[in-house]
């Protein structure tokens, strides 16, 4: 059995969730000694990328000093591993500019900066990385990567030719978007021309327009209507300056991810954008592992309409079905859209442990996920036996 679950946001990492599911399946299986598990933590590109890749590639996790969204120093995680013959750094933007790093009263996108992400990238290059994989997701910023670029040594100039500086925060942020009139890249702290940058986007949205970053995610980042209108105009301004300076159109699918950081990475550094689940599946060799399995177990905290936008459970389940494998979903909770999905054959959920108004905790979620996995144990064994006999 292949267990390929994502994490339960802010509570369980992908590796933790996979471990809980496997343990619960063993307990609920009438013949646990007959069951072999391949544990493959998955991610959409955001939270969990480091765990998924380091688990699969056998790398190491470093603790690195980097700024948080309000420019305070914190200790952030990044991974280093060998992949396709190159030393590869594995970075999650959420480690530097994630909403979860801030208490609720500090989560305001207008002053949040991506500066810490640039610091992690610099550390990766100084560690000898020739490839950087950056997972985008869970951010609080909407700065189009200005803070990240500032840390790398890019200089942004206003209409008077003066250097733009942070407003309400030493790191450049959303309040600077409308000020940018020109960009200089002659003071970079590292040579990125020899570094391949791959971006794993957790959402497939453009930078601008009705489906763009500001209008789609502005409300989640505590921006009001006036601020959202400003963000749209500011992001459009930066996109125009990037196009004029570097000749790159950054209003493309996936460029709106993580407050437009994807657009900044693409426009300023020539990064390649890819859907997170697809890139992570390549990192961990998912297709070969699905082929070798009898049953594929997928999971996440909440299976809902957003899952259908090629997020990891949908991507994995669809791949498994294409290869003729039965798929069982073991999740925290669901909505109606996901329950009607065709990317799994059986669904087990810990719904009662996710009841509205209840105080969630890692312990409570572990209990619920264990119960759901125990309930799934016998059914998974039946599916495994049927598929194994038909192979």
N, C-alpha and C positions, 0 to 999 in steps of 0.2 A: 504494500500500500504506500502510495506517495502522499505525504501530508504537506500541503503547500498553502498554508494560511498566511494572511497578512496579520498585522497586529491589531489590538483593540486600543484605539488612540488614547494616549496619555495614561494608559493603564497596563497593557501587556505589549511587549515587543513581539515581532513576528516569530522569533525563536521561542519565546515564552509560550505564545499561543499554540505553536506547533507541538511543543512538549506536553502541554496540558491536554491537547486533543489526543495525542498518541497514548498517553497514560490512561485517559478515560476510555478509549477504544479497547485497550487491553483488558481493563476491568470489566467492560461490558461484553467481551468476546467469550463465547462458550469454550473456545480452544485457543487461548492466547499464545500457547507455545507454537502454534502453526502460523503465526502472523509476523512477517518482517516489515519494518517501516523504513522508508527513505524520507528523512526529514529535510524539507526544502523551504525554509522561510522565504516568503515572497514580499514584494513591496511594489507600490505604484510609482515610485520615484521619490517620494517624500520620506516620511518617517519609516525606518526599517531598512533602508537601502544598505547602510553599513553592515548591519547584522546579517542580512541576506547574502551579500557578496563575500564578506569575510568568512562566514560559515562555509560557503561553497568553495572558495578559492584558497582557504587556509592562510589568510593574511593575519595582520595584527591591527589592534586598535590603539591609536595614540590619543593622549590628552594634550590639548593645545590651548594656549591662551588666545582668546578672541573677544571682540566687543559684542555685547548683546544689542537688541534693537534701540536701546536708549544710551548706547555708547559706554556702558559699564563693562569692565573686564570680567570675563567668566572663563571657566574651563570647558572647552567644547571637545567633542569626539570627532575623529576622522579615521578612516581605514587606509591601510596600505597593503597592496597585494600584487602578485605577478599575474597578469592576464594578457593572453595573446602575445607573450614574449616581452612585455613592457612592464616596468614598475608603474602601477596605477594607483592613484589616490582616489578614495571614495569619500565624498563629502555630501552631507545633508544640509541644505540651506537652513532648515529648522534649528540646527545646532547653533546658528548665529543670529538668525532673525525670525525665529518661530514665535507664533502667538503664545504657545505654551510656556515660553520662558518668562512671561510677564504675568503678574496678577491682573485680574479683570480690570481694576481701576487704572492700569497703565496701558491697556491695549488701545492705542489710538494710532491709526495708520499715518496720519499727517506728519508726525514727527519721528516715526520709526525709520531706522537706517539699516541698509544691508552691508555696512562697512565690515562687519565681522566675517562675512563670507569671503571678501577679498583677502583678509588676513589668513584665512584657512588656505586659500589658493596659493598665496605666497609661500606658506609653510610647506605645502605639497611640492612646489617646484624646488624649494631648497632641500627637501628630502630626496631629491633625485627623480621625482615622478616625471615621466614623459607623456603621461596621459592622465587627465583628471575627469572623473565621472561625477557630475553634480546632480543630486536629486532635489527637485523642487517640489515643495508642498508644505502646507501648514504655516505659511509665513504671515506676518502682521504688516509687512511693508507694502508700499505702492510707489517705490522710488525709481522704477525702471532700471535698477542696478546702479544708480549714481553713487551710492555709498560704497558698494563693492568696487566700482571703478576707481573711486577716490583712493581707496586703500592700495590699489595696484599702482597708483601713480598717474592716472589720467587727470588732466586739468580741465575744468569746465569754466568757460568765460561768459560773462553777461554781454549785453548789447554795447556797453561802454568799453569792453575789452578787459574788464577787471575779473579776477578769479572769484568764482562763486564759493561761498562758505556756508556751512550748515546754519539752519535757523532753528533755534530751540534745542539744538543737538549738534555737537561738533561734526558728526557724520552727516553727509548730504542725505536729504530725505525728500518726501513728496512736496514739501513747501518750496523746494528749489527747481521743480520741473519747469515752471514757466520762465525761469531766469536764464536758462541755458541758450546761448546763441552760437557758441563755437566750442570745439573740443580739441585739445592737444594731447598727443600720446608720445611726446619726446622725453618724458621723465619717468618712464615705467621702471619699477623696482626690480623686475625680472624680465627675461626675454621669453615671451610667450609664443614667439613665432615657431618654435620647435616643440610646442606642447599641443597635443590633441585634446580638445575639450568637448566632451559629450554631455549633453543635458538630458536628464530623464524627467520629463514633465508629467505631473500627475493629472493635468487637465488639458483638454484639447480646445483651447479658446484663443482667439486672436488678441492682439494688444488693444485694439480700438473697436468702437461700434457697439451695437445693442448687446452682442454676446461677449464684449471685451472685458478686460480686467476691471475697470472702474465700475461699470454698471452691474457686472455679475457678482463681484466680491466686495465692492465698496461697503454695502450694508453689513456684511459679516465682519468687516474691519472697523466698524463703528464710525463710518463716514456718513454725514448727513447729505441731503439732496444737493445743497450748495457745494459741498466739498466734492461730491461725486462729479458734478459738472466741471469743477476746477481740475480734478484728476484727469478726466477725459481730455481736456484741452492741454494740460501739461504733458501727458504722455504723447499726445499727437505732436507737440512741439519738439520733444526730445527725439521722437521717431524721424521728424523732418530734418533735424540737425544731423543725426546719424546718417541718413540717406545722402545728404549733401556732402558730408565729410568722408564717409567710407563707401558710399555707393551700394548700401545694403538696405533692402526693404524689410523692415522688422514687423510690419503688420500682417503676420502670416499665422497659420494654425500653430498652436502651442506656445506662441511668443508671449501670450498674456500670463503665463504661469508665474506664480510667486511674485505678484505685484509688478510684473513686467521685467523681472530679473532675467527671464529667458530672452527677452528682446535685447536687453543690454549685453548679455553674453554673446548672443549671435551677432549683433551689430558692431560691437566694439572689438571682439576677439575672434569672430568667425566661428563660434561654437556651432556644433551640429545638434539640432533638436530632434528628440525622439520620444514617443510615448513611453512613460516610465515602465509599465508592465512589460512592454516589448524589450526594452533595453535590459531590465533586470533578468528577464527570462534568458537572454543571451549570456549575461554574466554568469548565471548559475547552471547553464546547460539544461534548461527545463525540458525541452522537447525530447531529448534522449532519455531523460528520467521518466517522463510520461510514457514513452514507448516501452520502457522496461517494467512498468507497473501493471497490476491487475485492476486496481481501483484508485481513483484520484480523489483526495479529500481537499476541498477548498474552504476558506473561511475568512471572515472579517468581523469587526465589531458590529456594524450595521449594514446589512444588505439592503440597498434601496435603489431608487431610480438612478442615482449617480454611478452606481456600480456598472450599469449598462453602458456607460461611456468608456468602455474598454479598460476599466480598472482591473486590478490583478485577479480577483476571483472570476470575473467575466472572461478575461483573456485566457486564464488557465483552464477554466471549464470548457470554453469553446475549442481550445487546442485539444483537450482530452477527447471531446466528442468527435472531432475531426479524425482523430487517431483510433476511434472505436472503443474508447475506455469509458466505463460508467463513472459518474461523478456524484459525490455526496457533499453537500454544503452543511457545515457545522458553524453556526454564527451566533452572535449575541441577540440581535433583533432584526426584524425585516419590515418592509412596507409592502403594499399590495403589488406595486409594479415589479418588485424583485421576485415576489412569490410566483408570479406568472412567467418568470424567466425560463428559457429553454436551454440554459447552459449548465443545468444540473439535473440529476434524476431523483434524488432524495434530499429532503431538507430537514435538519434538526436545529432547534434554536433554544437559547436560554432566556426566552422572553420574560419569564416571571422575575428574573434577576435584574432585568433592565426596566422594571416598571417605573412609569413617570413618578417623580417625587421622591423616589428612593435615593439614598446617598450611595453612589457607586464607589467602589474601592477595588484595588487589585485583588484583594482576598475574595470579595463578593463575586467578581467576574470570574475568577478561577473556579469558584464553586459552581457557578452556573454553567460554564463551559465544560467542566468535568461531567456534570449531570447530563448535559446534552450529548456528550461524546459517549458516555456509558449507554445511553438510550440508542445511539446509533451503532453500537458495537456489533450486535447480532446481524443487523441488516447489512452492514458493510461486509461481514464475513460471508453472508449469502451471496452478495454481488461478486465478491472476490472469488468464491468457489465456482460460480457460474462462468465467470469470465476466464478463470484459469483452466477450467475443463474444456472450454471452447477454443482455446488457443492452439 
